[in-house]
Amino acid sequence: MALAVLNVLEGGATCVGKTVMDEMAYSINGEDIHYGTPTNPCAPDRVPGGSSSGSAVAVGTGLVEFSLETDMGESVRVPASYCGILGFRPSLDVISTSGVIPMSQSFDTVEILQFYQVGRVLLHLPNVEPVTPSQIIIPEDCFSLSSILEKHFGGQNLEHVNLGEYEFKKNHAEWITTVNPKLVPGISEHIWDSIRTLDENIDVCHSMRTELCTTLTDLLKFQVTTETTIRSGLTRSVSC
């Protein structure tokens, strides 16, 4: 059992069941030909979003108070937005993925639909009253990170390299090619494209990802430090 599941059970939660989702978590529509597509509580004539469609519908209809999912791309945020609830994606490795079946280790996170109390358990935070944000800071310099790809790796052929698809292939290609499961059209083509992903230049992708993460972390640390310093100065001025 995944550590995140054990944590919420130890925190007092009760496991109600497992929910329907897109096959192999490989779509954002939330459709399922094997068990049926969960009904979107906000718009019954439209898809619930995926891949965690059943989880979003269960929370959105009040069947459960919260649900846990994994997210590589938009597997939680899309169904949350479609079904009118809150979906929270934490930073990588903030919530343990130990025991979780991986899709792509470089991107997988454990996410929560409906957040506050469950988030405290999974993030190991003290039991305090929530703080209402007083402002939103947009670090515009972070957007300059998009130039790192062109600056450092522009001379290499990365046109057909997809780190997420490559890691999916490493995790699941053997089972898919051996079992050849029946998959919904659209997902099937996407999955087989991933199975055919080339292994070349993957080291470049890892280098790029490492540099992006390091740079972004440094920028965010600077933003937090600056904000703390400003607030501290304001406090001293008021006190005087």
HELIX and SHEET records of a PDB file:
HELIX    1   1 LEU A    3  GLU A   10  1                                   8    
HELIX    2   2 GLU A   23  ALA A   25  5                                   3    
HELIX    3   3 SER A   53  GLY A   60  1                                   8    
HELIX    4   4 ARG A   77  CYS A   83  1                                   7    
HELIX    5   5 TYR A  116  LEU A  123  1                                   8    
HELIX    6   6 GLU A  140  SER A  146  5                                   7    
HELIX    7   7 SER A  147  PHE A  153  1                                   7    
HELIX    8   8 LEU A  163  VAL A  179  1                                  17    
HELIX    9   9 ILE A  187  ILE A  195  1                                   9    
HELIX   10  10 ILE A  202  SER A  239  1                                  38    
SHEET    1   A 3 SER A  67  ASP A  71  0                                        
SHEET    2   A 3 THR A 109  LEU A 113 -1                                        
SHEET    3   A 3 GLY A  87  PHE A  88 -1                                        
END                                                                             
